[in-house]
Amino acid sequence: MTSIRNTTTEDRLLDAARDSILSVGWRRTTLTDVARRAGVSRMTVYRTYPDMTGLLGDLMTREWLQMLAELEDHAPGLPAAERIAARVLAAVRALRANPLFHRIVDVDPELLLPYLLERRGRSQSAVIELLADAIATAQADGEVRAGDPPRLARSMVLAAHGFALSHQTMTDDEVGSDDLDADLVEMITRFLTP
């Protein structure tokens, strides 16, 4: 897994960028605004992030990985396939509830398109790695079906994208988020069960 830089100045810049995006959106956030909010010179920002793209990439990676690190095991004692499915659902729900994710989807949804259509981001790669490790461990215990763990993990991430990004297009008075979330858990559990 690729890690992002962990300097105090960098964290201040990422915090400032996050605050600015939540306040005015990505398109209206500038490196100058980030410097002002972080209480540093513009040159400090430019030395750390020569452009907004790198800043956004590090911010999203930090945000999503921190969110994943804070997730608890929602299904202790259950079979591995169900535990993995519960963990994926917890991540999907956490992402849906994340204020930065909401702001990006509401104001600047095009920022997510490269990660859905063109390339995998660092946080997506980290999720795939975490899932692949969990799958490999469960396979060794005979609790998850045979198959290449990274490939199985990628398939689950693809499914989770839809549940995280498009669930509101599939919910109405007849089918709610809880219904669809239960289906996601069932899909993953069946997908992984030997």
Secondary structure as a PSIPRED ss2 file (coil, helix, strand):
# PSIPRED VFORMAT (PSIPRED V4.0)

   1 M C   1.000  0.000  0.000
   2 T C   1.000  0.000  0.000
   3 S C   1.000  0.000  0.000
   4 I C   1.000  0.000  0.000
   5 R C   1.000  0.000  0.000
   6 N C   1.000  0.000  0.000
   7 T C   1.000  0.000  0.000
   8 T H   0.000  1.000  0.000
   9 T H   0.000  1.000  0.000
  10 E H   0.000  1.000  0.000
  11 D H   0.000  1.000  0.000
  12 R H   0.000  1.000  0.000
  13 L H   0.000  1.000  0.000
  14 L H   0.000  1.000  0.000
  15 D H   0.000  1.000  0.000
  16 A H   0.000  1.000  0.000
  17 A H   0.000  1.000  0.000
  18 R H   0.000  1.000  0.000
  19 D H   0.000  1.000  0.000
  20 S H   0.000  1.000  0.000
  21 I H   0.000  1.000  0.000
  22 L H   0.000  1.000  0.000
  23 S H   0.000  1.000  0.000
  24 V H   0.000  1.000  0.000
  25 G C   1.000  0.000  0.000
  26 W C   1.000  0.000  0.000
  27 R C   1.000  0.000  0.000
  28 R C   1.000  0.000  0.000
  29 T C   1.000  0.000  0.000
  30 T C   1.000  0.000  0.000
  31 L H   0.000  1.000  0.000
  32 T H   0.000  1.000  0.000
  33 D H   0.000  1.000  0.000
  34 V H   0.000  1.000  0.000
  35 A H   0.000  1.000  0.000
  36 R H   0.000  1.000  0.000
  37 R H   0.000  1.000  0.000
  38 A H   0.000  1.000  0.000
  39 G C   1.000  0.000  0.000
  40 V C   1.000  0.000  0.000
  41 S C   1.000  0.000  0.000
  42 R H   0.000  1.000  0.000
  43 M H   0.000  1.000  0.000
  44 T H   0.000  1.000  0.000
  45 V H   0.000  1.000  0.000
  46 Y H   0.000  1.000  0.000
  47 R H   0.000  1.000  0.000
  48 T H   0.000  1.000  0.000
  49 Y C   1.000  0.000  0.000
  50 P C   1.000  0.000  0.000
  51 D C   1.000  0.000  0.000
  52 M H   0.000  1.000  0.000
  53 T H   0.000  1.000  0.000
  54 G H   0.000  1.000  0.000
  55 L H   0.000  1.000  0.000
  56 L H   0.000  1.000  0.000
  57 G H   0.000  1.000  0.000
  58 D H   0.000  1.000  0.000
  59 L H   0.000  1.000  0.000
  60 M H   0.000  1.000  0.000
  61 T H   0.000  1.000  0.000
  62 R H   0.000  1.000  0.000
  63 E H   0.000  1.000  0.000
  64 W H   0.000  1.000  0.000
  65 L H   0.000  1.000  0.000
  66 Q H   0.000  1.000  0.000
  67 M H   0.000  1.000  0.000
  68 L H   0.000  1.000  0.000
  69 A H   0.000  1.000  0.000
  70 E C   1.000  0.000  0.000
  71 L C   1.000  0.000  0.000
  72 E C   1.000  0.000  0.000
  73 D C   1.000  0.000  0.000
  74 H C   1.000  0.000  0.000
  75 A C   1.000  0.000  0.000
  76 P C   1.000  0.000  0.000
  77 G C   1.000  0.000  0.000
  78 L C   1.000  0.000  0.000
  79 P C   1.000  0.000  0.000
  80 A H   0.000  1.000  0.000
  81 A H   0.000  1.000  0.000
  82 E H   0.000  1.000  0.000
  83 R H   0.000  1.000  0.000
  84 I H   0.000  1.000  0.000
  85 A H   0.000  1.000  0.000
  86 A H   0.000  1.000  0.000
  87 R H   0.000  1.000  0.000
  88 V H   0.000  1.000  0.000
  89 L H   0.000  1.000  0.000
  90 A H   0.000  1.000  0.000
  91 A H   0.000  1.000  0.000
  92 V H   0.000  1.000  0.000
  93 R H   0.000  1.000  0.000
  94 A H   0.000  1.000  0.000
  95 L H   0.000  1.000  0.000
  96 R H   0.000  1.000  0.000
  97 A H   0.000  1.000  0.000
  98 N C   1.000  0.000  0.000
  99 P H   0.000  1.000  0.000
 100 L H   0.000  1.000  0.000
 101 F H   0.000  1.000  0.000
 102 H H   0.000  1.000  0.000
 103 R H   0.000  1.000  0.000
 104 I H   0.000  1.000  0.000
 105 V H   0.000  1.000  0.000
 106 D H   0.000  1.000  0.000
 107 V H   0.000  1.000  0.000
 108 D C   1.000  0.000  0.000
 109 P H   0.000  1.000  0.000
 110 E H   0.000  1.000  0.000
 111 L H   0.000  1.000  0.000
 112 L C   1.000  0.000  0.000
 113 L H   0.000  1.000  0.000
 114 P H   0.000  1.000  0.000
 115 Y H   0.000  1.000  0.000
 116 L H   0.000  1.000  0.000
 117 L H   0.000  1.000  0.000
 118 E H   0.000  1.000  0.000
 119 R C   1.000  0.000  0.000
 120 R C   1.000  0.000  0.000
 121 G C   1.000  0.000  0.000
 122 R H   0.000  1.000  0.000
 123 S H   0.000  1.000  0.000
 124 Q H   0.000  1.000  0.000
 125 S H   0.000  1.000  0.000
 126 A H   0.000  1.000  0.000
 127 V H   0.000  1.000  0.000
 128 I H   0.000  1.000  0.000
 129 E H   0.000  1.000  0.000
 130 L H   0.000  1.000  0.000
 131 L H   0.000  1.000  0.000
 132 A H   0.000  1.000  0.000
 133 D H   0.000  1.000  0.000
 134 A H   0.000  1.000  0.000
 135 I H   0.000  1.000  0.000
 136 A H   0.000  1.000  0.000
 137 T H   0.000  1.000  0.000
 138 A H   0.000  1.000  0.000
 139 Q H   0.000  1.000  0.000
 140 A H   0.000  1.000  0.000
 141 D C   1.000  0.000  0.000
 142 G C   1.000  0.000  0.000
 143 E C   1.000  0.000  0.000
 144 V C   1.000  0.000  0.000
 145 R C   1.000  0.000  0.000
 146 A C   1.000  0.000  0.000
 147 G C   1.000  0.000  0.000
 148 D C   1.000  0.000  0.000
 149 P H   0.000  1.000  0.000
 150 P H   0.000  1.000  0.000
 151 R H   0.000  1.000  0.000
 152 L H   0.000  1.000  0.000
 153 A H   0.000  1.000  0.000
 154 R H   0.000  1.000  0.000
 155 S H   0.000  1.000  0.000
 156 M H   0.000  1.000  0.000
 157 V H   0.000  1.000  0.000
 158 L H   0.000  1.000  0.000
 159 A H   0.000  1.000  0.000
 160 A H   0.000  1.000  0.000
 161 H H   0.000  1.000  0.000
 162 G H   0.000  1.000  0.000
 163 F H   0.000  1.000  0.000
 164 A H   0.000  1.000  0.000
 165 L H   0.000  1.000  0.000
 166 S C   1.000  0.000  0.000
 167 H H   0.000  1.000  0.000
 168 Q H   0.000  1.000  0.000
 169 T H   0.000  1.000  0.000
 170 M H   0.000  1.000  0.000
 171 T C   1.000  0.000  0.000
 172 D C   1.000  0.000  0.000
 173 D C   1.000  0.000  0.000
 174 E C   1.000  0.000  0.000
 175 V C   1.000  0.000  0.000
 176 G C   1.000  0.000  0.000
 177 S H   0.000  1.000  0.000
 178 D H   0.000  1.000  0.000
 179 D H   0.000  1.000  0.000
 180 L H   0.000  1.000  0.000
 181 D H   0.000  1.000  0.000
 182 A H   0.000  1.000  0.000
 183 D H   0.000  1.000  0.000
 184 L H   0.000  1.000  0.000
 185 V H   0.000  1.000  0.000
 186 E H   0.000  1.000  0.000
 187 M H   0.000  1.000  0.000
 188 I H   0.000  1.000  0.000
 189 T H   0.000  1.000  0.000
 190 R H   0.000  1.000  0.000
 191 F H   0.000  1.000  0.000
 192 L H   0.000  1.000  0.000
 193 T C   1.000  0.000  0.000
 194 P C   1.000  0.000  0.000
